[in-house]
């Protein structure tokens, strides 16, 4: 890994560009190689969304037509995907590195500081897109088809993966600020209001009162609308562009928090 420098006065992070990609790939490769050794982190992330998908479809599909949902399997598939990819990160592994002193040793080495976090995020993107595949396969088995065809499936995977990546900034910020595994493991609670105060079970036009108001400001509402459009409606820009905007907004907030936490830890090391 190649040279890096830190401005200790203002906590800034700098590095020679020549080694950035090599450092990033090294960090990402290490993170990906560690994943098979931690099945306890992956199995719940896969089983829980599949379980809720099957239960929701089995329990509610017969009454979904009263809410104006013709194909409840297609309506619920994006919900299962969002549950599968949200909160999945290597933040717990980062806490382990912090507690063991390995992260501090990296900070005194010539590794690019940004690559320490971006490499983990690159591994997260690969992981969350892989987690989408079994849920998608189950959807296909239950008869869900894509109005947008194979390209729509790829766009669906990419948009879902980018949402999962966007949310990773929150657990990384907590990991870098606290170094506490319990705090990191609790970070998924941040997603709960986003997950249920939205169009999880009903279309937006069927929501009323305060729930309708909250859903209007919930980025997950627009993400689900974009994913559902790829399945049922086609390339509807009125749905896809707000979905992309919602992902970008969450990315902006979470990445700012994560990289601010990284700067603080570098400054204090």
For each residue, the residues with C-beta under 8 A, 3 or more apart:
1: 19 22 23 26 109 110 111 112
2: 15 16 18 19 22 23 110 112
3: 15 16 19 110
4: 13 14 15 16 19 110 111 112 113
5: 14 15
6: 12 13 14 113 266 267
7: 10 11 12 13 14
8: 11 267
9:
10: 7
11: 7 8 263 264 266 267
12: 6 7 263
13: 4 6 7 113 114 262 263 266
14: 4 5 6 7 113
15: 2 3 4 5 19 20 112 113 114
16: 2 3 4 19 112
17: 20
18: 2
19: 1 2 3 4 15 16 22 23 110 111 112
20: 15 17 23 24 112 114 115
21: 24 25
22: 1 2 19 25 26
23: 1 2 19 20 26 27 111 112 115 116 119
24: 20 21 27 28 112 115 118 119 122
25: 21 22 28 29 119
26: 1 22 23 29 30 115 119
27: 23 24 30 31 111 115 116 118 119 120 122 123
28: 24 25 31 32 119 120 122 123 126
29: 25 26 32 33
30: 26 27 33 34 119
31: 27 28 34 35 90 93 119 120 123 124
32: 28 29 35 123 126 127
33: 29 30 36
34: 30 31 37 38 90 93
35: 31 32 38 41 42 123 127
36: 33 39
37: 34
38: 34 35 41 42 93
39: 36 42 43
40: 43 44
41: 35 38 44 45 92
42: 35 38 39 45 46 127 131
43: 39 40 46 47
44: 40 41 47 48
45: 41 42 48 49 84 87 88 131
46: 42 43 49 50 84 131 134 135
47: 43 44 50 51
48: 44 45 51 52 83
49: 45 46 52 53 80 81 83 84 135
50: 46 47 53 54 80 84 134 135 138
51: 47 48 54 55
52: 48 49 55 56 79 80 83
53: 49 50 56 57 76 77 79 80 135 138 139
54: 50 51 57 58 138
55: 51 52 58 59
56: 52 53 59 60 72 76 79 201
57: 53 54 60 61 72 73 76 142
58: 54 55 61
59: 55 56
60: 56 57 63 64 72 201
61: 57 58 64 72 73
62: 65
63: 60 66 67
64: 60 61 67 69 72 75
65: 62 68 69 70
66: 63
67: 63 64 202 203 206
68: 65 203 205 206
69: 64 65 72 75 202 203
70: 65
71: 74 75 144 232
72: 56 57 60 61 64 69 75 76
73: 57 61 76 77 139 142 143 144
74: 71 77 139 144 145 228 231 232
75: 64 69 71 72 78 79 203 228 232
76: 53 56 57 72 73 79 80
77: 53 73 74 80 81 135 136 139 144 227 231
78: 75 81 82 160 223 224 227 228 231
79: 52 53 56 75 76 82 83 200 224
80: 49 50 52 53 76 77 83 84 135 138 139
81: 49 77 78 84 85 132 135 136 156 160 227
82: 78 79 85 86 160 163 195 220 223 224 227
83: 48 49 52 79 80 86 195
84: 45 46 49 50 80 81 88 128 131 132 135
85: 81 82 88 128 129 131 132 160 161 163 164 167
86: 82 83 163 164 167 188 191 195
87: 45 167 171 187 188 191
88: 45 84 85 124 127 128 131 164 168
89: 92 120 121 124 167 168 171 172
90: 31 34 93 94 120 123 124
91: 94 95 120 168 171 172 174 175 184 187
92: 41 89 95 96 175 181 184 185
93: 31 34 38 90 96 97 120
94: 90 91 97 98 103 120 172 175 176
95: 91 92 98 99 175 179 180 181 184
96: 92 93 99 100 181
97: 93 94 100 102 103 106
98: 94 95 102 103 104 175 176 179
99: 95 96 179 181
100: 96 97 103
101: 104 105
102: 97 98 105 106
103: 94 97 98 100 106 107 116 265
104: 98 101 107 108 269
105: 101 102 108 109
106: 97 102 103 109 111 116
107: 103 104 113 265 266 269
108: 104 105 269
109: 1 105 106
110: 1 2 3 4 19
111: 1 4 19 23 27 106 115 116
112: 1 2 4 15 16 19 20 23 24 115 116
113: 4 6 13 14 15 107 116 262 266
114: 13 15 20 117 118 259 262
115: 20 23 24 26 27 111 112 118 119
116: 23 27 103 106 111 112 113 119 120 262
117: 114 120 121 172 258 259 262
118: 24 27 114 115 121 122
119: 23 24 25 26 27 28 30 31 115 116 122 123
120: 27 28 31 89 90 91 93 94 116 117 123 124 168 172
121: 89 117 118 124 125 165 168 172
122: 24 27 28 118 119 125 126
123: 27 28 31 32 35 90 119 120 126 127
124: 31 88 89 90 120 121 127 128 164 165 168
125: 121 122 128 129 161 162 164 165
126: 28 32 122 123 129 130
127: 32 35 42 88 123 124 130 131
128: 84 85 88 124 125 131 132 160 161 164 165
129: 85 125 126 132 133 157 158 160 161 164
130: 126 127 133
131: 42 45 46 84 85 88 127 128 134 135 164
132: 81 84 85 128 129 135 136 156 157 160 161
133: 129 130 136 137 157
134: 46 50 131 137 138
135: 46 49 50 53 77 80 81 84 131 132 138 139
136: 77 81 132 133 139 140 153 156 157
137: 133 134 140 141
138: 50 53 54 80 134 135 141 142
139: 53 73 74 77 80 135 136 142 144
140: 136 137 143 144 145
141: 137 138
142: 57 73 138 139
143: 73 140
144: 71 73 74 77 139 140 231
145: 74 140 231
146: 149 150 152 153 156 230 231
147: 152 230 231 232 233 234
148: 151 152 153 155 230 231 234 235
149: 146 152 153
150: 146 153 154
151: 148 154 155
152: 146 147 148 149 155 156 230 231 234 235
153: 136 146 148 149 150 156 157
154: 150 151 157 158
155: 148 151 152 158 159 230
156: 81 132 136 146 152 153 159 160 227 230 231
157: 129 132 133 136 153 154 160 161
158: 129 154 155 161 162
159: 155 156 162 163 223 226 227 230 243 244 247
160: 78 81 82 85 128 129 132 156 157 163 164 227
161: 85 125 128 129 132 157 158 164 165
162: 125 158 159 165 166 247 251
163: 82 85 86 159 160 166 167 223 247 250
164: 85 86 88 124 125 128 129 131 160 161 167 168
165: 121 124 125 128 161 162 168 251
166: 162 163 169 247 248 250 251 254 255
167: 85 86 87 89 163 164 170 191 250 254
168: 88 89 91 120 121 124 164 165 171 172 254 258
169: 166 172 173 251 253 254 255 256 257 258
170: 167 173 174 187 190 254 257 258
171: 87 89 91 168 174 175 184 187
172: 89 91 94 117 120 121 168 169 175 176 258 261 262
173: 169 170 176 177 254 257 258 260 261
174: 91 170 171 177 178 180 183 184 187 261
175: 91 92 94 95 98 171 172 178 179 183 184 261
176: 94 98 172 173 179 258 261 262 264 265
177: 173 174 261 264 265
178: 174 175 183 184
179: 95 98 99 175 176
180: 95 174 183 184
181: 92 95 96 99 184 185
182: 185 186
183: 174 175 178 180 186 187
184: 91 92 95 171 174 175 178 180 181 187
185: 92 181 182 188
186: 182 183 189
187: 87 91 170 171 174 183 184 190
188: 86 87 185 191 192
189: 186 192
190: 170 187 193 194
191: 86 87 167 188 194 195
192: 188 189 195 196
193: 190 196 197 218
194: 190 191 197 198 218 219 220
195: 82 83 86 191 192 198 200 220
196: 192 193 200
197: 193 194 211 214 215 218
198: 194 195 214 215 218 220 221 224
199: 202 203 204 207 215 221 224 225
200: 79 195 196 224
201: 56 60
202: 67 69 199 206 207
203: 67 68 69 75 199 206 207
204: 199 207 212 215 221 225
205: 68
206: 67 68 202 203
207: 199 202 203 204 211 212 215
208: 211 212
209: 212 213
210: 213 214
211: 197 207 208 214 215
212: 204 207 208 209 215 216
213: 209 210 216 217
214: 197 198 210 211 217 218
215: 197 198 199 204 207 211 212 218 221
216: 212 213 221
217: 213 214
218: 193 194 197 198 214 215 221 222
219: 194 222 223 246 247 249 250
220: 82 194 195 198 223 224 246
221: 198 199 204 215 216 218 224 225 246
222: 218 219 225 226 239 242 243 245 246
223: 78 82 159 163 219 220 226 227 243 246 247
224: 78 79 82 198 199 200 220 221 227 228
225: 199 204 221 222 228 229 239 242 243
226: 159 222 223 229 230 239 240 242 243 244 246
227: 77 78 81 82 156 159 160 223 224 230 231 243
228: 74 75 78 224 225 231 232 233 239
229: 225 226 232 233 234 235 236 239 240 243
230: 146 147 148 152 155 156 159 226 227 233 234 235 240
231: 74 77 78 144 145 146 147 148 152 156 227 228
232: 71 74 75 147 228 229
233: 147 228 229 230 236 239
234: 147 148 152 229 230
235: 148 152 229 230 240
236: 229 233 239 240
237: 240 241
238: 241 242
239: 222 225 226 228 229 233 236 242 243
240: 226 229 230 235 236 237 243 244
241: 237 238 244 245
242: 222 225 226 238 239 245 246
243: 159 222 223 225 226 227 229 239 240 246 247
244: 159 226 240 241 247 248
245: 222 241 242 248 249
246: 219 220 221 222 223 226 242 243 249 250
247: 159 162 163 166 219 223 243 244 250 251
248: 166 244 245 251 252
249: 219 245 246 252 253
250: 163 166 167 219 246 247 253 254
251: 162 165 166 169 247 248 254 255
252: 248 249 255 256
253: 169 249 250 256 257
254: 166 167 168 169 170 173 250 251 257 258
255: 166 169 251 252 258 259
256: 169 252 253 259 260
257: 169 170 173 253 254 260 261
258: 117 168 169 170 172 173 176 254 255 261 262
259: 114 117 255 256 262 263
260: 173 256 257 263 264
261: 172 173 174 175 176 177 257 258 264 265
262: 13 113 114 116 117 172 176 258 259 265 266
263: 11 12 13 259 260 266 267
264: 11 176 177 260 261 267 268
265: 103 107 176 177 261 262 268 269
266: 6 11 13 107 113 262 263 269
267: 6 8 11 263 264
268: 264 265
269: 104 107 108 265 266
